[in-house]
Amino acid sequence: MARTLANAVTTRLSLGDTAEVLTHAEQIEDLVEQSHSEWSRALVGLDVASALLKQSSPEV
């Protein structure tokens, strides 16, 4: 489940919908952190970082 939700966040990022990326990532944060998949945890972290940088007022 965590990997599926992480992929949905990645899809939103590719569409340029940074607000949705941040909202969805926050909603699934606990599930992803408890996941045994290092890939899912890393993917969501990278997507959140990218979304923060792609906003109209980037946050580093």
Backbone as CSV, one residue per row, in Angstrom:
resi,resn,N_x,N_y,N_z,CA_x,CA_y,CA_z,C_x,C_y,C_z
1,MET,0.829,-1.199,0.000,0.000,0.000,0.000,0.867,1.255,0.000
2,ALA,1.923,1.245,0.799,2.789,2.426,0.870,3.410,2.734,-0.487
3,ARG,3.831,1.694,-1.194,4.453,1.914,-2.499,3.444,2.478,-3.498
4,THR,2.221,1.992,-3.463,1.178,2.501,-4.363,0.910,3.973,-4.089
5,LEU,0.790,4.325,-2.829,0.549,5.723,-2.466,1.752,6.595,-2.808
6,ALA,2.946,6.064,-2.638,4.153,6.806,-3.008,4.175,7.071,-4.508
7,ASN,3.744,6.094,-5.288,3.679,6.280,-6.736,2.652,7.344,-7.115
8,ALA,1.554,7.407,-6.376,0.545,8.439,-6.636,1.120,9.828,-6.369
9,VAL,1.925,9.951,-5.342,2.575,11.232,-5.037,3.523,11.605,-6.177
10,THR,4.265,10.638,-6.677,5.186,10.887,-7.784,4.430,11.353,-9.029
11,THR,3.283,10.756,-9.263,2.463,11.154,-10.408,2.039,12.607,-10.283
12,ARG,1.609,13.005,-9.105,1.210,14.399,-8.879,2.382,15.339,-9.120
13,LEU,3.570,14.932,-8.715,4.753,15.757,-8.922,5.017,15.939,-10.412
14,SER,4.899,14.865,-11.184,5.157,14.963,-12.623,4.131,15.850,-13.310
15,LEU,2.957,15.993,-12.705,1.925,16.886,-13.245,2.128,18.330,-12.784
16,GLY,3.108,18.547,-11.928,3.398,19.893,-11.442,2.467,20.355,-10.343
17,ASP,1.743,19.429,-9.735,0.772,19.764,-8.700,1.439,19.664,-7.329
18,THR,2.289,20.636,-7.028,3.080,20.578,-5.801,2.231,20.619,-4.540
19,ALA,1.138,21.352,-4.563,0.275,21.417,-3.376,-0.297,20.035,-3.061
20,GLU,-0.709,19.312,-4.094,-1.240,17.962,-3.888,-0.150,17.007,-3.408
21,VAL,1.057,17.161,-3.926,2.174,16.318,-3.476,2.349,16.481,-1.974
22,LEU,2.404,17.719,-1.516,2.635,17.978,-0.100,1.460,17.501,0.752
23,THR,0.248,17.695,0.261,-0.934,17.252,0.999,-0.970,15.734,1.107
24,HIS,-0.795,15.048,-0.012,-0.848,13.585,0.000,0.309,12.993,0.798
25,ALA,1.486,13.560,0.672,2.637,13.046,1.407,2.397,13.163,2.914
26,GLU,1.792,14.246,3.330,1.488,14.422,4.751,0.466,13.382,5.215
27,GLN,-0.516,13.113,4.375,-1.571,12.161,4.726,-1.038,10.731,4.867
28,ILE,-0.032,10.381,4.097,0.475,9.000,4.122,1.782,8.866,4.897
29,GLU,2.211,9.931,5.531,3.515,9.951,6.196,3.702,8.779,7.168
30,ASP,2.736,8.540,8.045,2.869,7.459,9.023,2.953,6.092,8.352
31,LEU,2.121,5.876,7.356,2.122,4.598,6.645,3.457,4.357,5.949
32,VAL,3.978,5.382,5.306,5.246,5.249,4.587,6.399,5.032,5.556
33,GLU,6.407,5.749,6.671,7.485,5.592,7.651,7.514,4.188,8.248
34,GLN,6.360,3.545,8.352,6.290,2.192,8.900,6.533,1.116,7.847
35,SER,6.646,1.522,6.599,6.842,0.573,5.511,8.218,-0.083,5.605
36,HIS,8.269,-1.337,5.218,9.548,-2.053,5.169,10.312,-1.725,3.889
37,SER,9.688,-0.971,3.019,10.305,-0.637,1.743,11.113,0.657,1.850
38,GLU,12.412,0.519,1.794,13.274,1.707,1.800,12.995,2.562,0.574
39,TRP,12.654,1.899,-0.521,12.356,2.607,-1.770,11.169,3.547,-1.573
40,SER,10.103,3.081,-0.949,8.924,3.921,-0.735,9.257,5.125,0.132
41,ARG,10.011,4.893,1.192,10.395,6.010,2.074,11.248,7.022,1.316
42,ALA,12.191,6.538,0.548,13.068,7.436,-0.206,12.304,8.180,-1.291
43,LEU,11.424,7.486,-1.980,10.653,8.083,-3.070,9.800,9.245,-2.575
44,VAL,9.094,9.043,-1.480,8.251,10.113,-0.949,9.122,11.282,-0.485
45,GLY,10.232,11.000,0.157,11.136,12.063,0.606,11.665,12.896,-0.551
46,LEU,12.058,12.231,-1.621,12.551,12.949,-2.799,11.449,13.759,-3.472
47,ASP,10.255,13.198,-3.522,9.135,13.917,-4.134,8.759,15.148,-3.328
48,VAL,8.771,15.035,-2.013,8.469,16.191,-1.162,9.537,17.263,-1.352
49,ALA,10.794,16.868,-1.360,11.876,17.840,-1.563,11.736,18.529,-2.917
50,SER,11.434,17.766,-3.944,11.255,18.351,-5.279,10.065,19.303,-5.308
51,ALA,8.980,18.920,-4.651,7.794,19.783,-4.617,8.100,21.093,-3.902
52,LEU,8.855,21.023,-2.825,9.216,22.239,-2.089,10.054,23.178,-2.950
53,LEU,10.887,22.619,-3.795,11.733,23.432,-4.667,10.980,23.959,-5.880
54,LYS,9.916,23.268,-6.284,9.170,23.660,-7.492,8.015,24.643,-7.217
55,GLN,7.782,24.931,-5.943,6.694,25.852,-5.600,6.998,27.243,-6.157
56,SER,5.979,28.089,-6.184,6.196,29.462,-6.673,7.164,30.213,-5.758
57,SER,7.179,29.878,-4.485,8.164,30.418,-3.540,8.944,29.227,-2.972
58,PRO,10.007,28.820,-3.668,10.737,27.616,-3.271,11.220,27.670,-1.819
59,GLU,11.159,26.513,-1.183,11.628,26.367,0.189,12.722,25.315,0.190
60,VAL,13.887,25.722,0.650,15.023,24.788,0.643,15.058,23.999,1.944
